[in-house]
Amino acid sequence: MKLALGAPCLSLAGLALATLVAGCSPAVQGETQRIGPVDEQGRFPLRIGKLVKRRQIAPLMNVAHADWLTRPERDAEEQPDRVVEQLHIPRGGTVVDLGAGVGYFTWRLARAVGPAGHVIAVDIQPGMIELLEKNLADRGVTNVRTVLGSEGDPRLPPGSADLVLLVDVYHELQEPELTMDAVRKALKPNGRLAVIEYRQEDPSIPIDPLHKMTVGELRGEIEPIGFRFDELLDFLPKQHIVIFRRDGAL
Ligand SMILES: C[S@@+](CC[C@H](N)C(=O)[O-])C[C@H]1O[C@@H](n2cnc3c(N)ncnc32)[C@H](O)[C@@H]1O
């Protein structure tokens, strides 16, 4: 069984961890695929390439809490305009916002690629796609294609993307290996993958540990799938931005 949290665990940033954990009520969401039993710390084994790693995957952020994705204080904390600027997105390029939610990064990416460029915004929750499409329409954004993906398949065209961006998403991918393999195939030969996550290395960041990841964890899981580490951007107060390049031929 896969557990989904009834409250937006990630949304409780700024509150004490104890409050956050207490605010999460489990609800059954469906079946999940694990390759072994849960250990005494609640972690189950995942197969990543030829490696098996132990990490407990976070539940999906429920669409019922989507308001949190556009909370006013988010701009100061996550500095989305600076992030997009620092990603050096090519004008006229193709960028994928994987796990786009309501589009908080999507409309900024759409501006960065310009009218000749394209953004593909993927989410697996139809409710998120609806909100995303409304937000794009309200802003008059026309160079975004929305895609309803599935847990293991983001349904991306092969060899097409200059950049794939995941913001606060990787830790909740239910099928990380399948999804990242599809991301790799969707990238152009020298395309980049940018993963933004809350810093697990910093215990003072008051986010449920399930929703934080270390650079080592990200590299350890993503590189064996066919990526090479490119750059670490560490200017955000609570998150790191880990950039990878697609490794190998198409
Ligand atoms: C915490 S929200 C972040 C949304 C957005 N990236 C942002 O920063 O505002 C995570 C989103 O990832 C989506 N998601 C989770 N797993 C996914 C997958 N395998 N493929 C596509 N979207 C996924 C969830 O539905 C949710 O909308």
The ligand as an SDF file (V2000), in Angstrom:
LIG
                    3D

 27 29  0  0  0  0  0  0  0  0999 V2000
    5.5390   19.7400   -4.2430 C   0  0  0  0  0  0  0  0  0  0  0  0
    4.7750   19.8610   -5.8090 S   0  0  0  0  0  0  0  0  0  0  0  0
    5.8710   20.9890   -6.6540 C   0  0  0  0  0  0  0  0  0  0  0  0
    5.2120   21.6340   -7.8490 C   0  0  0  0  0  0  0  0  0  0  0  0
    6.1060   22.5900   -8.6580 C   0  0  0  0  0  0  0  0  0  0  0  0
    7.3050   21.9330   -9.1400 N   0  0  0  0  0  0  0  0  0  0  0  0
    6.4720   23.7880   -7.8440 C   0  0  0  0  0  0  0  0  0  0  0  0
    7.6410   23.9160   -7.4510 O   0  0  0  0  0  0  0  0  0  0  0  0
    5.5830   24.6150   -7.5960 O   0  0  0  0  0  0  0  0  0  0  0  0
    5.1740   18.3070   -6.5630 C   0  0  0  0  0  0  0  0  0  0  0  0
    4.3840   18.0470   -7.8520 C   0  0  0  0  0  0  0  0  0  0  0  0
    4.9810   16.9370   -8.5260 O   0  0  0  0  0  0  0  0  0  0  0  0
    3.9550   16.1650   -9.1050 C   0  0  0  0  0  0  0  0  0  0  0  0
    4.4880   14.8300   -9.3670 N   0  0  0  0  0  0  0  0  0  0  0  0
    4.8370   13.8780   -8.4650 C   0  0  0  0  0  0  0  0  0  0  0  0
    5.2980   12.7770   -9.0850 N   0  0  0  0  0  0  0  0  0  0  0  0
    5.2750   13.0530  -10.4170 C   0  0  0  0  0  0  0  0  0  0  0  0
    5.6330   12.2970  -11.5870 C   0  0  0  0  0  0  0  0  0  0  0  0
    6.1010   11.0460  -11.5050 N   0  0  0  0  0  0  0  0  0  0  0  0
    5.4540   12.8910  -12.7950 N   0  0  0  0  0  0  0  0  0  0  0  0
    4.9740   14.1440  -12.8760 C   0  0  0  0  0  0  0  0  0  0  0  0
    4.5940   14.8990  -11.8140 N   0  0  0  0  0  0  0  0  0  0  0  0
    4.7520   14.3460  -10.5970 C   0  0  0  0  0  0  0  0  0  0  0  0
    2.8530   16.2190   -8.0660 C   0  0  0  0  0  0  0  0  0  0  0  0
    1.6030   15.8680   -8.6040 O   0  0  0  0  0  0  0  0  0  0  0  0
    2.9350   17.6870   -7.6280 C   0  0  0  0  0  0  0  0  0  0  0  0
    2.1240   18.5000   -8.4160 O   0  0  0  0  0  0  0  0  0  0  0  0
  1  2  1  0
  2  3  1  0
  2 10  1  0
  3  4  1  0
  4  5  1  0
  5  6  1  0
  5  7  1  0
  7  8  2  0
  7  9  1  0
 10 11  1  0
 11 12  1  0
 11 26  1  0
 12 13  1  0
 13 14  1  0
 13 24  1  0
 14 15  1  0
 14 23  1  0
 15 16  2  0
 16 17  1  0
 17 18  1  0
 17 23  2  0
 18 19  1  0
 18 20  2  0
 20 21  1  0
 21 22  2  0
 22 23  1  0
 24 25  1  0
 24 26  1  0
 26 27  1  0
M  CHG  2   2   1   9  -1
M  END
$$$$
